[in-house]
Amino acid sequence: MSIKKAVIPASGVGTRFLPTTKAIPKELLPLLDKPLIQYAVEEAVASGIREVILVTSQGKEALERYFEPDPALESFLKDRGSLELQDEVRRVTSLAKMSYVEQKEPLGLGHAVLTAKDLVGDEPFAVMLPDDVIQSAKPALGQMIEVYHSQGGGVIAVEEVPRDQVSSYGVITPEPLSDEVYRIHGVVEKPPPEKAPSNLAIVGRYILPPEIFDCLERTCPGAKGEIQLTDGLALLMETQELYGYRFSGTRHDGGTPLGLLKASLAMALAREDTRAAILETIKQHLPA
């Protein structure tokens, strides 16, 4: 089956960006000239996704407004002669079919995915975490969809990280099938370096079968009362194969203020229209 839907969990409080996120959803914070959430939606669309399901929470109505048409704004921009801006506003509202579901309580990533069950239905789907922004010649999710079709099972994006950083990630137990594809034999959440089964860390991109919902419904909450996606994946692997894919591209972590700044610099340096100005600014602030 083709992958037509992507679930983007966007229900978190954004504690690392407080107090800003009291008023602005973290996913709408700008990375260079676009909000974080738009990068994820554009990657999904470029990968062939037709419907994007945003999992939101109370107080994040601005996420819905961002993707809704705004005739008054469009008319204002037209009257001002700002036709390029008018076109960009229209483009954002027509990227994909957008659906929304509210996560009533902050009960973990697994619970956020489970919240989208009725909108996903009985078909395979993608999960994209908007904090992870991936620069690549070919969309990372599109690469994963190809692996899904070739292997016939769920796919999780992974990347190699330094051994002393594995305790910040979910880590897979891999069986190499090629230079980029691994059969997953286990998933460990934030292991200490000396107990990590590998240095292949899970990145926020997944292709999952609909059976994951049953697994999440059977997943016991952890110490904080949260349902973890990794625990649901462990149940899924009892009956289905899961594959890890080391994608081609560079991942940026937009989930912290410093990470968002680094990502903005990397994006600006990669663009011809901003590279020279950013380089000059950096030079001006370097010590003599």
N, C-alpha and C positions, 0 to 999 in steps of 0.2 A: 504494500500500500504506500502511496505517496504521503509525504509529510505536509499537511496543509495548515496546521495550527501551531502556534507558539504561545506558551504560557510565560509571562514575565511577572514574577513576584515583585511587587512594589509597595508592600504594606508595612515595611519597617519604620521605626521612629526616626532613624538617622541620628542616633545619639552622638556619634563622633563629630557631627556638624552642628550640634546645639551651641548657641540658641537660635541659629539661623533656621533650623528645621522646625521651630515652633510655628513658623508662618509659611515656609516654602518647602514642599516635598524635596527630599534629597535628590530624587530622580530628575528634578527640574533645574538643578544647579548646572551652570554652563561649563562645558568642557570646550574651551576655545569659543566658538560661536554657536554651539548647539547644546541643548541639555542632554545629560547622560542617557535619558530614556530614548531619545531620538536615534542615537547610534544603534541601540539594540533593535529598535523597530526597523530601521533601514537595513540592517544586516539580515533580519528575518525576511524582509521583502525581497532583497537581492538573492536570497537562497530559495525563493519559490514559495514562501509562506503566503497564504491568502488571508488568514485571520489571526489577529493578535489578541490574546486574552490577558488583560492587566488585572492582577490581584492587588486590590487597594485596601485601604482601611479608612476609618472615620477621620475626617479632617484633610483628606487628600483629594478633594473634589477638583482641585486645580489640574490634576493629571488628566481628568476627563475633558476639562475645558480646553486644555492645550491641543487636543486632537479633534475638537469639534469645530465646525465652520463658524466664522465670526463675520457675518455680512457687514456689520457696522464698521469694523476695522478695515475690511477690504474696500468699502466705499470711501472711507477716509483716505486710505493710501492712494486710491485711484484719483481722487480729487486733488491730492497733493502732487500727482505725477510720479509717485513712487511705484512704478509698475513692476520693477524687479522684486521689491519687497512684497507687493501684492501677490505675485506669482509664488513666492516662497511660502507665504502664509497659506495659500491654497494648496500647495504641494503637501505640506505637513498634514493637512486635514484629509488628504486623499491617498495617503501612503498605503493603507490597508483597511480592511474591515476591523474595527476596534470593538471589543466586547469587554465588559467590566464585571467583576465579582468582588464583594467585600469580605475580607477576613475579619470576623467579628472580634477575635482575640489574638494576641501575638503568641501563637503556640508553635512556632518553629517553621522552618522552610518546608518540611514534609507536609505539615498541615496546610500551608499556603498553596502548595501544589494540589493537595486533595480538595481544596475549596473550589478548584476549577473543574472538578470531575464532570458535572452536568454539562458544562459548556464544551468540554473536549469530546465527550461521548466515547464510543467504542472504536477508537482508532489511534494509531501511534501519533505522537506529538513531540514538539520540542519544548525544552525549558531553558530560558535564558536569564541569567542574573545581570542586571544592568550595570552593576558596579564594575564588572569585567568588560573593558572595551578592548577589542582586538583589531589591530591594524594588520591587514593582509591584502595581497593582490586578489585573492579569491576569498569570498566570505567564509569565515571559519565554520559557520553552521552549514553552509553549502558543502564544504569538504566532508563534514560529518554525515550529511545525508547520503552522500555517495558511499561512504563506508557502511552505513546502515543497509543500503541496498545490496552491496557486495557480500556482507557477512550475514545478513538476515537476522540481526539481533540488535538490542539497544546499544547505544554508543555514548560514552562519556568523554569529554575533552580532558586531556591531561597535558602537563608540561613538566619538564625536569626543573627541579629547584635545588638549591644548595642543601646538603644534608642537615645543616644546622637550622634550616627554616621549615622542615617538614612538620613541626609541631603546630604550625599555623594553618594546616590544610588537612583535607581528607586525602588519604594516600591509598593507592591500589596495590594489590599483590598481582604482578603481571606475569603472563606467559607470552613472550614475544612471538608474533606471527609474521611480522615484517619489521622494517625499520621504524614504521609509524603506528602499527596496529598491534594491540595486545589483547589476549583473552584475559579477563579479570577473574581471579579466583578468590578475591576478598577485598573489602574496603575497611580501612581503619580511620577513625576520625581523630585528628590531631595527636598522632602518636609521638612519644619522645624519640629523639633521633636514633638512640641505640636500639629501639624496638620497631622502627619503621620497616615495613616489608620492601620498600623501594624509595626512590626519590621522585617518583612520578605522582605529582599532586593534581587533584581534581580542580578543573577550572569551570566557571559558571556557564557551561553549555552541555545540554543533555538531549539525546533522542531516546524516548522511552515508549514502551508498549503500554496499552491501556490497563494491562494487568497490574501495573504499579499502584493503581488506586486501591485495589483489594489488599495489596501488601501494606500500604500506608494505613488502611483502616484496621489492620491487624497489628500495627506497630505500637508497642507500649511506649508511653511518654517517658522521657528521661528525667534526670534529677530536677530540672527546672520546669517540668510539666510540658516540655516541648516534644513534638514529633519530628524526628530528624529524618531527612531524606536518605541519608546514608544507611540508616537502619532499615528503611523500606527497601533500598537496593539490595541489602543483604538477604532479605526474604525473597526478593525477586530472583536472585541467583540460585535459589534452591530448585527452581523449575525452568529457568531460562538462562541462556548465555548472555553475558554482557561484555562489551568490548571497550577498551580504552583507545583513544586516538590522539597521537601527538601531532597537533595541528601545525600548519605552516602559517606563521605570523607572529606578531609581538603583542603580548597582553599588557594592558595598563590597568592598575588598580585604582579605580575612581572612588573607592569606598572610604577614603580618609582625606582630610584636607591636603596633606603633603602629596599623597598619591594623585589627587585630582590636579594639583599644580604641575607635577611631573608629567602627567598625561597631556595637559594643555601645552606644555613646552614641546613635548615630542610631536604632537599634532602640528603645532605651528612651524616647527623646523622641517616637517615633511611637506609643507605646502609652499609652492612657489610664491604665492602672494603675501606670505607672512614671514618667510624664512629670513630675509635680509634684515627686516626690522627687529626680529627677535634676537638675531645674532648681535646686532648693534647694541641692543638694550643690555644683553648679557655682558658684552665687553665693557660697557659704561659702568657696570656694577662690580666688576672684578677689581681686586686690589691692584694698585700700580706695581 
